[in-house]
Amino acid sequence: MIKKIEVYTRPGCSYCVSAKRLLTNEGLDFIEHDTARQPDKLSELMQKSRLRTFPQIFIDDQLIGGFDYLVEYKQTQSLLN
């Protein structure tokens, strides 16, 4: 079963770029929510996590956190299934 991956980003965020690059290099599809272009997604993120740092990554609707947490998740669990 393929995991649903969502990445909430903002422009100019180097960690956002790194997270998207890591997922792309792993061959994984993800949904990017650019909070600058989609202000409603910022409100959605605040309701889901109450966090204001970027990126915020959700895998199967579970909050993973930012880029460092994504790297840790990748090392301890499979991103594929």
N, CA, C and O atoms as a Maestro MAE file, in Angstrom:
{
 s_m_m2io_version
 :::
 2.0.0
}

f_m_ct {
 s_m_title
 :::
 protein
 m_atom[324] {
  # First column is atom index #
  i_m_mmod_type
  r_m_x_coord
  r_m_y_coord
  r_m_z_coord
  i_m_residue_number
  s_m_chain_name
  s_m_pdb_residue_name
  s_m_pdb_atom_name
  i_m_atomic_number
  :::
  1 25 0.844 -1.182 0.000 1 A "MET " " N  " 7
  2 3 0.000 0.000 0.000 1 A "MET " " CA " 6
  3 2 0.888 1.244 0.000 1 A "MET " " C  " 6
  4 15 1.784 1.369 0.835 1 A "MET " " O  " 8
  5 25 0.646 2.141 -0.914 2 A "ILE " " N  " 7
  6 3 1.420 3.369 -1.024 2 A "ILE " " CA " 6
  7 2 0.928 4.355 0.016 2 A "ILE " " C  " 6
  8 15 -0.273 4.528 0.219 2 A "ILE " " O  " 8
  9 25 1.884 5.000 0.671 3 A "LYS " " N  " 7
  10 3 1.543 5.972 1.701 3 A "LYS " " CA " 6
  11 2 1.154 7.310 1.086 3 A "LYS " " C  " 6
  12 15 1.688 7.721 0.056 3 A "LYS " " O  " 8
  13 25 0.217 7.973 1.740 4 A "LYS " " N  " 7
  14 3 -0.186 9.325 1.353 4 A "LYS " " CA " 6
  15 2 0.746 10.297 2.072 4 A "LYS " " C  " 6
  16 15 0.817 10.314 3.301 4 A "LYS " " O  " 8
  17 25 1.460 11.105 1.287 5 A "ILE " " N  " 7
  18 3 2.420 12.050 1.854 5 A "ILE " " CA " 6
  19 2 1.994 13.456 1.470 5 A "ILE " " C  " 6
  20 15 1.779 13.755 0.295 5 A "ILE " " O  " 8
  21 25 1.874 14.327 2.485 6 A "GLU " " N  " 7
  22 3 1.547 15.728 2.273 6 A "GLU " " CA " 6
  23 2 2.644 16.580 2.880 6 A "GLU " " C  " 6
  24 15 3.107 16.319 3.991 6 A "GLU " " O  " 8
  25 25 3.060 17.607 2.138 7 A "VAL " " N  " 7
  26 3 4.120 18.502 2.593 7 A "VAL " " CA " 6
  27 2 3.606 19.932 2.531 7 A "VAL " " C  " 6
  28 15 3.279 20.437 1.457 7 A "VAL " " O  " 8
  29 25 3.536 20.575 3.678 8 A "TYR " " N  " 7
  30 3 3.141 21.984 3.753 8 A "TYR " " CA " 6
  31 2 4.411 22.820 3.675 8 A "TYR " " C  " 6
  32 15 5.332 22.644 4.473 8 A "TYR " " O  " 8
  33 25 4.452 23.725 2.715 9 A "THR " " N  " 7
  34 3 5.672 24.495 2.446 9 A "THR " " CA " 6
  35 2 5.381 25.989 2.408 9 A "THR " " C  " 6
  36 15 4.231 26.429 2.421 9 A "THR " " O  " 8
  37 25 6.478 26.752 2.360 10 A "ARG " " N  " 7
  38 3 6.394 28.194 2.116 10 A "ARG " " CA " 6
  39 2 7.578 28.569 1.236 10 A "ARG " " C  " 6
  40 15 8.610 27.898 1.275 10 A "ARG " " O  " 8
  41 25 7.449 29.625 0.447 11 A "PRO " " N  " 7
  42 3 8.537 30.048 -0.438 11 A "PRO " " CA " 6
  43 2 9.778 30.460 0.364 11 A "PRO " " C  " 6
  44 15 9.671 31.009 1.461 11 A "PRO " " O  " 8
  45 25 10.951 30.185 -0.204 12 A "GLY " " N  " 7
  46 3 12.208 30.591 0.407 12 A "GLY " " CA " 6
  47 2 12.675 29.698 1.538 12 A "GLY " " C  " 6
  48 15 13.620 30.043 2.247 12 A "GLY " " O  " 8
  49 25 12.041 28.577 1.715 13 A "CYS " " N  " 7
  50 3 12.367 27.657 2.816 13 A "CYS " " CA " 6
  51 2 13.315 26.574 2.302 13 A "CYS " " C  " 6
  52 15 12.914 25.709 1.523 13 A "CYS " " O  " 8
  53 25 14.558 26.626 2.736 14 A "SER " " N  " 7
  54 3 15.538 25.636 2.265 14 A "SER " " CA " 6
  55 2 15.222 24.231 2.777 14 A "SER " " C  " 6
  56 15 15.508 23.246 2.097 14 A "SER " " O  " 8
  57 25 14.634 24.133 3.970 15 A "TYR " " N  " 7
  58 3 14.254 22.821 4.489 15 A "TYR " " CA " 6
  59 2 13.107 22.221 3.676 15 A "TYR " " C  " 6
  60 15 13.022 21.004 3.511 15 A "TYR " " O  " 8
  61 25 12.230 23.084 3.173 16 A "CYS " " N  " 7
  62 3 11.145 22.615 2.305 16 A "CYS " " CA " 6
  63 2 11.718 22.014 1.021 16 A "CYS " " C  " 6
  64 15 11.295 20.949 0.571 16 A "CYS " " O  " 8
  65 25 12.683 22.718 0.448 17 A "VAL " " N  " 7
  66 3 13.342 22.239 -0.772 17 A "VAL " " CA " 6
  67 2 14.013 20.895 -0.501 17 A "VAL " " C  " 6
  68 15 13.907 19.969 -1.305 17 A "VAL " " O  " 8
  69 25 14.704 20.793 0.633 18 A "SER " " N  " 7
  70 3 15.398 19.546 0.980 18 A "SER " " CA " 6
  71 2 14.419 18.391 1.177 18 A "SER " " C  " 6
  72 15 14.683 17.271 0.740 18 A "SER " " O  " 8
  73 25 13.300 18.657 1.828 19 A "ALA " " N  " 7
  74 3 12.305 17.604 2.060 19 A "ALA " " CA " 6
  75 2 11.728 17.115 0.736 19 A "ALA " " C  " 6
  76 15 11.595 15.910 0.519 19 A "ALA " " O  " 8
  77 25 11.388 18.048 -0.143 20 A "LYS " " N  " 7
  78 3 10.838 17.665 -1.448 20 A "LYS " " CA " 6
  79 2 11.872 16.903 -2.266 20 A "LYS " " C  " 6
  80 15 11.529 15.945 -2.959 20 A "LYS " " O  " 8
  81 25 13.124 17.316 -2.194 21 A "ARG " " N  " 7
  82 3 14.191 16.620 -2.922 21 A "ARG " " CA " 6
  83 2 14.351 15.196 -2.395 21 A "ARG " " C  " 6
  84 15 14.482 14.261 -3.184 21 A "ARG " " O  " 8
  85 25 14.343 15.019 -1.085 22 A "LEU " " N  " 7
  86 3 14.489 13.687 -0.495 22 A "LEU " " CA " 6
  87 2 13.353 12.782 -0.966 22 A "LEU " " C  " 6
  88 15 13.597 11.650 -1.381 22 A "LEU " " O  " 8
  89 25 12.126 13.266 -0.905 23 A "LEU " " N  " 7
  90 3 10.988 12.454 -1.336 23 A "LEU " " CA " 6
  91 2 11.063 12.130 -2.824 23 A "LEU " " C  " 6
  92 15 10.786 11.002 -3.232 23 A "LEU " " O  " 8
  93 25 11.433 13.109 -3.623 24 A "THR " " N  " 7
  94 3 11.570 12.897 -5.072 24 A "THR " " CA " 6
  95 2 12.665 11.879 -5.361 24 A "THR " " C  " 6
  96 15 12.484 10.990 -6.193 24 A "THR " " O  " 8
  97 25 13.807 12.003 -4.675 25 A "ASN " " N  " 7
  98 3 14.913 11.061 -4.883 25 A "ASN " " CA " 6
  99 2 14.551 9.643 -4.472 25 A "ASN " " C  " 6
  100 15 15.109 8.676 -4.990 25 A "ASN " " O  " 8
  101 25 13.614 9.523 -3.539 26 A "GLU " " N  " 7
  102 3 13.134 8.202 -3.116 26 A "GLU " " CA " 6
  103 2 12.080 7.664 -4.085 26 A "GLU " " C  " 6
  104 15 11.617 6.532 -3.943 26 A "GLU " " O  " 8
  105 25 11.704 8.484 -5.069 27 A "GLY " " N  " 7
  106 3 10.706 8.061 -6.043 27 A "GLY " " CA " 6
  107 2 9.285 8.097 -5.506 27 A "GLY " " C  " 6
  108 15 8.415 7.374 -5.990 27 A "GLY " " O  " 8
  109 25 9.049 8.940 -4.503 28 A "LEU " " N  " 7
  110 3 7.739 8.991 -3.862 28 A "LEU " " CA " 6
  111 2 6.921 10.171 -4.360 28 A "LEU " " C  " 6
  112 15 7.441 11.271 -4.547 28 A "LEU " " O  " 8
  113 25 5.653 9.931 -4.569 29 A "ASP " " N  " 7
  114 3 4.727 11.000 -4.912 29 A "ASP " " CA " 6
  115 2 4.271 11.657 -3.619 29 A "ASP " " C  " 6
  116 15 4.091 10.992 -2.598 29 A "ASP " " O  " 8
  117 25 4.089 12.957 -3.676 30 A "PHE " " N  " 7
  118 3 3.591 13.680 -2.512 30 A "PHE " " CA " 6
  119 2 2.761 14.858 -2.984 30 A "PHE " " C  " 6
  120 15 2.883 15.326 -4.116 30 A "PHE " " O  " 8
  121 25 1.919 15.319 -2.086 31 A "ILE " " N  " 7
  122 3 1.084 16.485 -2.350 31 A "ILE " " CA " 6
  123 2 1.749 17.659 -1.641 31 A "ILE " " C  " 6
  124 15 1.980 17.625 -0.432 31 A "ILE " " O  " 8
  125 25 2.051 18.695 -2.414 32 A "GLU " " N  " 7
  126 3 2.627 19.893 -1.816 32 A "GLU " " CA " 6
  127 2 1.535 20.931 -1.616 32 A "GLU " " C  " 6
  128 15 0.767 21.232 -2.531 32 A "GLU " " O  " 8
  129 25 1.479 21.468 -0.418 33 A "HIS " " N  " 7
  130 3 0.561 22.560 -0.102 33 A "HIS " " CA " 6
  131 2 1.413 23.807 0.117 33 A "HIS " " C  " 6
  132 15 2.003 23.976 1.184 33 A "HIS " " O  " 8
  133 25 1.478 24.669 -0.875 34 A "ASP " " N  " 7
  134 3 2.222 25.923 -0.781 34 A "ASP " " CA " 6
  135 2 1.335 26.925 -0.032 34 A "ASP " " C  " 6
  136 15 0.347 27.417 -0.579 34 A "ASP " " O  " 8
  137 25 1.689 27.218 1.199 35 A "THR " " N  " 7
  138 3 0.827 28.044 2.045 35 A "THR " " CA " 6
  139 2 0.785 29.508 1.609 35 A "THR " " C  " 6
  140 15 -0.113 30.242 2.021 35 A "THR " " O  " 8
  141 25 1.732 29.944 0.789 36 A "ALA " " N  " 7
  142 3 1.699 31.313 0.266 36 A "ALA " " CA " 6
  143 2 0.685 31.416 -0.878 36 A "ALA " " C  " 6
  144 15 -0.045 32.401 -0.983 36 A "ALA " " O  " 8
  145 25 0.651 30.408 -1.713 37 A "ARG " " N  " 7
  146 3 -0.296 30.397 -2.841 37 A "ARG " " CA " 6
  147 2 -1.682 29.918 -2.441 37 A "ARG " " C  " 6
  148 15 -2.680 30.238 -3.088 37 A "ARG " " O  " 8
  149 25 -1.724 29.144 -1.363 38 A "GLN " " N  " 7
  150 3 -2.983 28.586 -0.890 38 A "GLN " " CA " 6
  151 2 -3.153 28.946 0.594 38 A "GLN " " C  " 6
  152 15 -2.936 28.095 1.457 38 A "GLN " " O  " 8
  153 25 -3.538 30.194 0.904 39 A "PRO " " N  " 7
  154 3 -3.644 30.623 2.303 39 A "PRO " " CA " 6
  155 2 -4.574 29.745 3.149 39 A "PRO " " C  " 6
  156 15 -4.383 29.627 4.359 39 A "PRO " " O  " 8
  157 25 -5.567 29.136 2.522 40 A "ASP " " N  " 7
  158 3 -6.449 28.239 3.269 40 A "ASP " " CA " 6
  159 2 -5.692 27.029 3.804 40 A "ASP " " C  " 6
  160 15 -6.093 26.440 4.808 40 A "ASP " " O  " 8
  161 25 -4.605 26.654 3.144 41 A "LYS " " N  " 7
  162 3 -3.803 25.521 3.606 41 A "LYS " " CA " 6
  163 2 -3.023 25.872 4.874 41 A "LYS " " C  " 6
  164 15 -2.731 24.991 5.682 41 A "LYS " " O  " 8
  165 25 -2.684 27.152 5.054 42 A "LEU " " N  " 7
  166 3 -2.038 27.567 6.298 42 A "LEU " " CA " 6
  167 2 -3.015 27.399 7.455 42 A "LEU " " C  " 6
  168 15 -2.639 26.915 8.523 42 A "LEU " " O  " 8
  169 25 -4.251 27.791 7.250 43 A "SER " " N  " 7
  170 3 -5.283 27.606 8.280 43 A "SER " " CA " 6
  171 2 -5.487 26.124 8.568 43 A "SER " " C  " 6
  172 15 -5.618 25.717 9.723 43 A "SER " " O  " 8
  173 25 -5.510 25.328 7.514 44 A "GLU " " N  " 7
  174 3 -5.655 23.878 7.668 44 A "GLU " " CA " 6
  175 2 -4.510 23.303 8.488 44 A "GLU " " C  " 6
  176 15 -4.724 22.485 9.383 44 A "GLU " " O  " 8
  177 25 -3.288 23.739 8.175 45 A "LEU " " N  " 7
  178 3 -2.114 23.268 8.904 45 A "LEU " " CA " 6
  179 2 -2.205 23.637 10.376 45 A "LEU " " C  " 6
  180 15 -1.898 22.820 11.244 45 A "LEU " " O  " 8
  181 25 -2.620 24.851 10.659 46 A "MET " " N  " 7
  182 3 -2.730 25.299 12.046 46 A "MET " " CA " 6
  183 2 -3.753 24.455 12.813 46 A "MET " " C  " 6
  184 15 -3.556 24.160 13.992 46 A "MET " " O  " 8
  185 25 -4.828 24.074 12.155 47 A "GLN " " N  " 7
  186 3 -5.824 23.225 12.801 47 A "GLN " " CA " 6
  187 2 -5.286 21.820 13.045 47 A "GLN " " C  " 6
  188 15 -5.605 21.193 14.055 47 A "GLN " " O  " 8
  189 25 -4.469 21.332 12.118 48 A "LYS " " N  " 7
  190 3 -3.947 19.970 12.221 48 A "LYS " " CA " 6
  191 2 -2.785 19.848 13.195 48 A "LYS " " C  " 6
  192 15 -2.627 18.818 13.850 48 A "LYS " " O  " 8
  193 25 -1.957 20.915 13.295 49 A "SER " " N  " 7
  194 3 -0.723 20.753 14.059 49 A "SER " " CA " 6
  195 2 -0.411 21.865 15.054 49 A "SER " " C  " 6
  196 15 0.332 21.650 16.011 49 A "SER " " O  " 8
  197 25 -0.972 23.046 14.836 50 A "ARG " " N  " 7
  198 3 -0.674 24.225 15.656 50 A "ARG " " CA " 6
  199 2 0.794 24.644 15.563 50 A "ARG " " C  " 6
  200 15 1.290 25.369 16.426 50 A "ARG " " O  " 8
  201 25 1.482 24.192 14.524 51 A "LEU " " N  " 7
  202 3 2.893 24.532 14.315 51 A "LEU " " CA " 6
  203 2 3.016 25.587 13.234 51 A "LEU " " C  " 6
  204 15 2.209 25.640 12.305 51 A "LEU " " O  " 8
  205 25 4.044 26.435 13.363 52 A "ARG " " N  " 7
  206 3 4.248 27.504 12.391 52 A "ARG " " CA " 6
  207 2 5.595 27.392 11.673 52 A "ARG " " C  " 6
  208 15 5.998 28.317 10.967 52 A "ARG " " O  " 8
  209 25 6.274 26.296 11.846 53 A "THR " " N  " 7
  210 3 7.551 26.112 11.164 53 A "THR " " CA " 6
  211 2 7.331 25.274 9.911 53 A "THR " " C  " 6
  212 15 6.348 24.541 9.798 53 A "THR " " O  " 8
  213 25 8.259 25.397 8.979 54 A "PHE " " N  " 7
  214 3 8.127 24.704 7.694 54 A "PHE " " CA " 6
  215 2 9.393 23.950 7.371 54 A "PHE " " C  " 6
  216 15 10.490 24.340 7.769 54 A "PHE " " O  " 8
  217 25 9.220 22.843 6.627 55 A "PRO " " N  " 7
  218 3 7.972 22.234 6.193 55 A "PRO " " CA " 6
  219 2 7.313 21.485 7.355 55 A "PRO " " C  " 6
  220 15 7.933 21.252 8.392 55 A "PRO " " O  " 8
  221 25 6.081 21.126 7.164 56 A "GLN " " N  " 7
  222 3 5.396 20.175 8.044 56 A "GLN " " CA " 6
  223 2 4.947 19.039 7.142 56 A "GLN " " C  " 6
  224 15 4.289 19.249 6.123 56 A "GLN " " O  " 8
  225 25 5.321 17.830 7.543 57 A "ILE " " N  " 7
  226 3 5.104 16.654 6.698 57 A "ILE " " CA " 6
  227 2 4.163 15.690 7.412 57 A "ILE " " C  " 6
  228 15 4.331 15.378 8.590 57 A "ILE " " O  " 8
  229 25 3.176 15.235 6.663 58 A "PHE " " N  " 7
  230 3 2.225 14.248 7.171 58 A "PHE " " CA " 6
  231 2 2.327 13.008 6.298 58 A "PHE " " C  " 6
  232 15 2.337 13.101 5.071 58 A "PHE " " O  " 8
  233 25 2.401 11.849 6.939 59 A "ILE " " N  " 7
  234 3 2.387 10.577 6.219 59 A "ILE " " CA " 6
  235 2 1.175 9.803 6.724 59 A "ILE " " C  " 6
  236 15 1.050 9.516 7.914 59 A "ILE " " O  " 8
  237 25 0.295 9.476 5.800 60 A "ASP " " N  " 7
  238 3 -0.979 8.825 6.140 60 A "ASP " " CA " 6
  239 2 -1.695 9.583 7.251 60 A "ASP " " C  " 6
  240 15 -2.178 8.988 8.214 60 A "ASP " " O  " 8
  241 25 -1.756 10.901 7.102 61 A "ASP " " N  " 7
  242 3 -2.453 11.810 8.019 61 A "ASP " " CA " 6
  243 2 -1.829 11.888 9.410 61 A "ASP " " C  " 6
  244 15 -2.428 12.461 10.321 61 A "ASP " " O  " 8
  245 25 -0.644 11.325 9.586 62 A "GLN " " N  " 7
  246 3 0.065 11.416 10.866 62 A "GLN " " CA " 6
  247 2 1.179 12.443 10.729 62 A "GLN " " C  " 6
  248 15 1.972 12.384 9.789 62 A "GLN " " O  " 8
  249 25 1.238 13.381 11.665 63 A "LEU " " N  " 7
  250 3 2.273 14.400 11.637 63 A "LEU " " CA " 6
  251 2 3.634 13.777 11.891 63 A "LEU " " C  " 6
  252 15 3.851 13.134 12.919 63 A "LEU " " O  " 8
  253 25 4.559 13.972 10.941 64 A "ILE " " N  " 7
  254 3 5.936 13.521 11.099 64 A "ILE " " CA " 6
  255 2 6.773 14.677 11.637 64 A "ILE " " C  " 6
  256 15 7.638 14.475 12.489 64 A "ILE " " O  " 8
  257 25 6.519 15.880 11.146 65 A "GLY " " N  " 7
  258 3 7.263 17.066 11.562 65 A "GLY " " CA " 6
  259 2 7.989 17.667 10.377 65 A "GLY " " C  " 6
  260 15 7.534 17.571 9.237 65 A "GLY " " O  " 8
  261 25 9.115 18.282 10.657 66 A "GLY " " N  " 7
  262 3 9.892 18.948 9.626 66 A "GLY " " CA " 6
  263 2 10.890 18.038 8.939 66 A "GLY " " C  " 6
  264 15 10.815 16.814 9.042 66 A "GLY " " O  " 8
  265 25 11.830 18.660 8.231 67 A "PHE " " N  " 7
  266 3 12.795 17.909 7.427 67 A "PHE " " CA " 6
  267 2 13.627 16.949 8.275 67 A "PHE " " C  " 6
  268 15 13.798 15.789 7.902 67 A "PHE " " O  " 8
  269 25 14.148 17.419 9.415 68 A "ASP " " N  " 7
  270 3 14.975 16.548 10.259 68 A "ASP " " CA " 6
  271 2 14.201 15.312 10.709 68 A "ASP " " C  " 6
  272 15 14.752 14.212 10.768 68 A "ASP " " O  " 8
  273 25 12.931 15.500 11.024 69 A "TYR " " N  " 7
  274 3 12.105 14.361 11.436 69 A "TYR " " CA " 6
  275 2 11.823 13.425 10.265 69 A "TYR " " C  " 6
  276 15 11.695 12.215 10.450 69 A "TYR " " O  " 8
  277 25 11.726 13.984 9.066 70 A "LEU " " N  " 7
  278 3 11.549 13.145 7.876 70 A "LEU " " CA " 6
  279 2 12.779 12.264 7.669 70 A "LEU " " C  " 6
  280 15 12.650 11.079 7.360 70 A "LEU " " O  " 8
  281 25 13.956 12.831 7.835 71 A "VAL " " N  " 7
  282 3 15.198 12.057 7.695 71 A "VAL " " CA " 6
  283 2 15.231 10.940 8.736 71 A "VAL " " C  " 6
  284 15 15.575 9.801 8.422 71 A "VAL " " O  " 8
  285 25 14.874 11.271 9.968 72 A "GLU " " N  " 7
  286 3 14.839 10.266 11.034 72 A "GLU " " CA " 6
  287 2 13.805 9.178 10.733 72 A "GLU " " C  " 6
  288 15 14.068 7.993 10.933 72 A "GLU " " O  " 8
  289 25 12.643 9.584 10.255 73 A "TYR " " N  " 7
  290 3 11.590 8.639 9.900 73 A "TYR " " CA " 6
  291 2 12.087 7.688 8.809 73 A "TYR " " C  " 6
  292 15 11.867 6.479 8.878 73 A "TYR " " O  " 8
  293 25 12.756 8.249 7.809 74 A "LYS " " N  " 7
  294 3 13.283 7.448 6.699 74 A "LYS " " CA " 6
  295 2 14.281 6.402 7.202 74 A "LYS " " C  " 6
  296 15 14.329 5.284 6.689 74 A "LYS " " O  " 8
  297 25 15.071 6.772 8.201 75 A "GLN " " N  " 7
  298 3 16.098 5.856 8.730 75 A "GLN " " CA " 6
  299 2 15.507 4.751 9.579 75 A "GLN " " C  " 6
  300 15 16.096 3.675 9.687 75 A "GLN " " O  " 8
  301 25 14.341 4.995 10.192 76 A "THR " " N  " 7
  302 3 13.786 4.019 11.115 76 A "THR " " CA " 6
  303 2 12.581 3.269 10.552 76 A "THR " " C  " 6
  304 15 12.247 2.187 11.033 76 A "THR " " O  " 8
  305 25 11.932 3.831 9.545 77 A "GLN " " N  " 7
  306 3 10.730 3.210 8.992 77 A "GLN " " CA " 6
  307 2 10.761 3.329 7.470 77 A "GLN " " C  " 6
  308 15 11.448 4.184 6.911 77 A "GLN " " O  " 8
  309 25 10.022 2.476 6.832 78 A "SER " " N  " 7
  310 3 9.962 2.509 5.379 78 A "SER " " CA " 6
  311 2 9.030 3.617 4.919 78 A "SER " " C  " 6
  312 15 7.912 3.744 5.419 78 A "SER " " O  " 8
  313 25 9.483 4.408 3.980 79 A "LEU " " N  " 7
  314 3 8.621 5.434 3.380 79 A "LEU " " CA " 6
  315 2 7.684 4.821 2.346 79 A "LEU " " C  " 6
  316 15 6.701 5.445 1.945 79 A "LEU " " O  " 8
  317 25 7.984 3.621 1.922 80 A "LEU " " N  " 7
  318 3 7.201 3.016 0.846 80 A "LEU " " CA " 6
  319 2 5.926 2.342 1.341 80 A "LEU " " C  " 6
  320 15 4.867 2.563 0.753 80 A "LEU " " O  " 8
  321 25 5.981 1.538 2.385 81 A "ASN " " N  " 7
  322 3 4.788 0.840 2.881 81 A "ASN " " CA " 6
  323 2 4.770 0.900 4.385 81 A "ASN " " C  " 6
  324 15 3.851 0.373 5.013 81 A "ASN " " O  " 8
  :::
 }
 m_bond[323] {
  # First column is bond index #
  i_m_from
  i_m_to
  i_m_order
  :::
  1 1 2 1
  2 2 3 1
  3 3 4 2
  4 3 5 1
  5 5 6 1
  6 6 7 1
  7 7 8 2
  8 7 9 1
  9 9 10 1
  10 10 11 1
  11 11 12 2
  12 11 13 1
  13 13 14 1
  14 14 15 1
  15 15 16 2
  16 15 17 1
  17 17 18 1
  18 18 19 1
  19 19 20 2
  20 19 21 1
  21 21 22 1
  22 22 23 1
  23 23 24 2
  24 23 25 1
  25 25 26 1
  26 26 27 1
  27 27 28 2
  28 27 29 1
  29 29 30 1
  30 30 31 1
  31 31 32 2
  32 31 33 1
  33 33 34 1
  34 34 35 1
  35 35 36 2
  36 35 37 1
  37 37 38 1
  38 38 39 1
  39 39 40 2
  40 39 41 1
  41 41 42 1
  42 42 43 1
  43 43 44 2
  44 43 45 1
  45 45 46 1
  46 46 47 1
  47 47 48 2
  48 47 49 1
  49 49 50 1
  50 50 51 1
  51 51 52 2
  52 51 53 1
  53 53 54 1
  54 54 55 1
  55 55 56 2
  56 55 57 1
  57 57 58 1
  58 58 59 1
  59 59 60 2
  60 59 61 1
  61 61 62 1
  62 62 63 1
  63 63 64 2
  64 63 65 1
  65 65 66 1
  66 66 67 1
  67 67 68 2
  68 67 69 1
  69 69 70 1
  70 70 71 1
  71 71 72 2
  72 71 73 1
  73 73 74 1
  74 74 75 1
  75 75 76 2
  76 75 77 1
  77 77 78 1
  78 78 79 1
  79 79 80 2
  80 79 81 1
  81 81 82 1
  82 82 83 1
  83 83 84 2
  84 83 85 1
  85 85 86 1
  86 86 87 1
  87 87 88 2
  88 87 89 1
  89 89 90 1
  90 90 91 1
  91 91 92 2
  92 91 93 1
  93 93 94 1
  94 94 95 1
  95 95 96 2
  96 95 97 1
  97 97 98 1
  98 98 99 1
  99 99 100 2
  100 99 101 1
  101 101 102 1
  102 102 103 1
  103 103 104 2
  104 103 105 1
  105 105 106 1
  106 106 107 1
  107 107 108 2
  108 107 109 1
  109 109 110 1
  110 110 111 1
  111 111 112 2
  112 111 113 1
  113 113 114 1
  114 114 115 1
  115 115 116 2
  116 115 117 1
  117 117 118 1
  118 118 119 1
  119 119 120 2
  120 119 121 1
  121 121 122 1
  122 122 123 1
  123 123 124 2
  124 123 125 1
  125 125 126 1
  126 126 127 1
  127 127 128 2
  128 127 129 1
  129 129 130 1
  130 130 131 1
  131 131 132 2
  132 131 133 1
  133 133 134 1
  134 134 135 1
  135 135 136 2
  136 135 137 1
  137 137 138 1
  138 138 139 1
  139 139 140 2
  140 139 141 1
  141 141 142 1
  142 142 143 1
  143 143 144 2
  144 143 145 1
  145 145 146 1
  146 146 147 1
  147 147 148 2
  148 147 149 1
  149 149 150 1
  150 150 151 1
  151 151 152 2
  152 151 153 1
  153 153 154 1
  154 154 155 1
  155 155 156 2
  156 155 157 1
  157 157 158 1
  158 158 159 1
  159 159 160 2
  160 159 161 1
  161 161 162 1
  162 162 163 1
  163 163 164 2
  164 163 165 1
  165 165 166 1
  166 166 167 1
  167 167 168 2
  168 167 169 1
  169 169 170 1
  170 170 171 1
  171 171 172 2
  172 171 173 1
  173 173 174 1
  174 174 175 1
  175 175 176 2
  176 175 177 1
  177 177 178 1
  178 178 179 1
  179 179 180 2
  180 179 181 1
  181 181 182 1
  182 182 183 1
  183 183 184 2
  184 183 185 1
  185 185 186 1
  186 186 187 1
  187 187 188 2
  188 187 189 1
  189 189 190 1
  190 190 191 1
  191 191 192 2
  192 191 193 1
  193 193 194 1
  194 194 195 1
  195 195 196 2
  196 195 197 1
  197 197 198 1
  198 198 199 1
  199 199 200 2
  200 199 201 1
  201 201 202 1
  202 202 203 1
  203 203 204 2
  204 203 205 1
  205 205 206 1
  206 206 207 1
  207 207 208 2
  208 207 209 1
  209 209 210 1
  210 210 211 1
  211 211 212 2
  212 211 213 1
  213 213 214 1
  214 214 215 1
  215 215 216 2
  216 215 217 1
  217 217 218 1
  218 218 219 1
  219 219 220 2
  220 219 221 1
  221 221 222 1
  222 222 223 1
  223 223 224 2
  224 223 225 1
  225 225 226 1
  226 226 227 1
  227 227 228 2
  228 227 229 1
  229 229 230 1
  230 230 231 1
  231 231 232 2
  232 231 233 1
  233 233 234 1
  234 234 235 1
  235 235 236 2
  236 235 237 1
  237 237 238 1
  238 238 239 1
  239 239 240 2
  240 239 241 1
  241 241 242 1
  242 242 243 1
  243 243 244 2
  244 243 245 1
  245 245 246 1
  246 246 247 1
  247 247 248 2
  248 247 249 1
  249 249 250 1
  250 250 251 1
  251 251 252 2
  252 251 253 1
  253 253 254 1
  254 254 255 1
  255 255 256 2
  256 255 257 1
  257 257 258 1
  258 258 259 1
  259 259 260 2
  260 259 261 1
  261 261 262 1
  262 262 263 1
  263 263 264 2
  264 263 265 1
  265 265 266 1
  266 266 267 1
  267 267 268 2
  268 267 269 1
  269 269 270 1
  270 270 271 1
  271 271 272 2
  272 271 273 1
  273 273 274 1
  274 274 275 1
  275 275 276 2
  276 275 277 1
  277 277 278 1
  278 278 279 1
  279 279 280 2
  280 279 281 1
  281 281 282 1
  282 282 283 1
  283 283 284 2
  284 283 285 1
  285 285 286 1
  286 286 287 1
  287 287 288 2
  288 287 289 1
  289 289 290 1
  290 290 291 1
  291 291 292 2
  292 291 293 1
  293 293 294 1
  294 294 295 1
  295 295 296 2
  296 295 297 1
  297 297 298 1
  298 298 299 1
  299 299 300 2
  300 299 301 1
  301 301 302 1
  302 302 303 1
  303 303 304 2
  304 303 305 1
  305 305 306 1
  306 306 307 1
  307 307 308 2
  308 307 309 1
  309 309 310 1
  310 310 311 1
  311 311 312 2
  312 311 313 1
  313 313 314 1
  314 314 315 1
  315 315 316 2
  316 315 317 1
  317 317 318 1
  318 318 319 1
  319 319 320 2
  320 319 321 1
  321 321 322 1
  322 322 323 1
  323 323 324 2
  :::
 }
}
